[in-house]
Amino acid sequence: MGDKAFIYLTAPGVAVHELSHAFFCVLFGHKIIEMKLFSPDEDGTLGYVQHTWNSKNLWHKTGNFFIGTGPIWCGIAVLLTLNYFLLSIPPTAFGGNFLSALQSFFQFFSHPGIWQRWQTWLWLYAVFAIASHITLSPSDLKGALSGFWILVVLLLLLHTGAAFFPGGQNKVLQWSTRLQNSLAGIAIGFAVFFAALALILFLLAHIKKR
């Protein structure tokens, strides 16, 4: 498959990528100047969201982190949504550690009937398109980094301020633990998707060569 064919085949993934940036722009009060959901250019640009913000506004500056990393959060959210509506898989279906999650994943897809449903093939295409463009560009990372340090400082201030209230630090710790567990669960599910997708694509390529 040529580069041009791949770009157009995975165009929905580009649109999700750019919409993710736009979503967090709106959420954090940035002004969107121009947006192209899919506009391949010779310099390698596939789409973009141009936005402005007030450099003196703390909320705007913090938003840069989420705007830059938006394709990861929204991409995962879209994948989990597709799991639920196309395959009836709840977000918590593949919990546990990576190996147990991977085993559950393959047990689910080893059932012959699953491949007789058009929803499965639509899901496979959607995962391929979205996962192909869920990564961050250098400009995405640069923008995210500018907001990352603000976010770190705010979290440190929150943790320090909680020490002055009865049970405050315990509540912050509980919140942090729940957040870490949630992110770990999402990361495991994301890793399972990529591992399974890589194996499926490898098998399809092997069959095609034969």
Rosetta blueprint (number, residue, H / E / L):
1 M L
2 G L
3 D H
4 K H
5 A H
6 F H
7 I H
8 Y H
9 L H
10 T L
11 A H
12 P H
13 G H
14 V H
15 A H
16 V H
17 H H
18 E H
19 L H
20 S H
21 H H
22 A H
23 F H
24 F H
25 C H
26 V H
27 L H
28 F L
29 G L
30 H L
31 K E
32 I E
33 I E
34 E E
35 M E
36 K E
37 L L
38 F L
39 S L
40 P L
41 D L
42 E L
43 D L
44 G L
45 T L
46 L L
47 G L
48 Y E
49 V E
50 Q E
51 H E
52 T E
53 W L
54 N L
55 S L
56 K L
57 N L
58 L H
59 W H
60 H H
61 K H
62 T H
63 G H
64 N H
65 F H
66 F H
67 I H
68 G H
69 T H
70 G H
71 P H
72 I H
73 W H
74 C H
75 G H
76 I H
77 A H
78 V H
79 L H
80 L H
81 T H
82 L H
83 N H
84 Y H
85 F H
86 L H
87 L H
88 S L
89 I L
90 P L
91 P L
92 T L
93 A L
94 F L
95 G L
96 G L
97 N L
98 F H
99 L H
100 S H
101 A H
102 L H
103 Q H
104 S H
105 F H
106 F H
107 Q H
108 F H
109 F H
110 S L
111 H L
112 P H
113 G H
114 I H
115 W H
116 Q H
117 R L
118 W H
119 Q H
120 T H
121 W H
122 L H
123 W H
124 L H
125 Y H
126 A H
127 V H
128 F H
129 A H
130 I H
131 A H
132 S L
133 H L
134 I L
135 T L
136 L L
137 S L
138 P H
139 S H
140 D H
141 L H
142 K H
143 G H
144 A H
145 L H
146 S H
147 G H
148 F H
149 W H
150 I H
151 L H
152 V H
153 V H
154 L H
155 L H
156 L H
157 L H
158 L H
159 H H
160 T H
161 G H
162 A H
163 A L
164 F L
165 F L
166 P L
167 G L
168 G H
169 Q H
170 N H
171 K H
172 V H
173 L H
174 Q H
175 W H
176 S H
177 T H
178 R H
179 L H
180 Q H
181 N H
182 S H
183 L H
184 A H
185 G H
186 I H
187 A H
188 I H
189 G H
190 F H
191 A H
192 V H
193 F H
194 F H
195 A H
196 A H
197 L H
198 A H
199 L H
200 I H
201 L H
202 F H
203 L H
204 L H
205 A H
206 H H
207 I H
208 K H
209 K H
210 R L
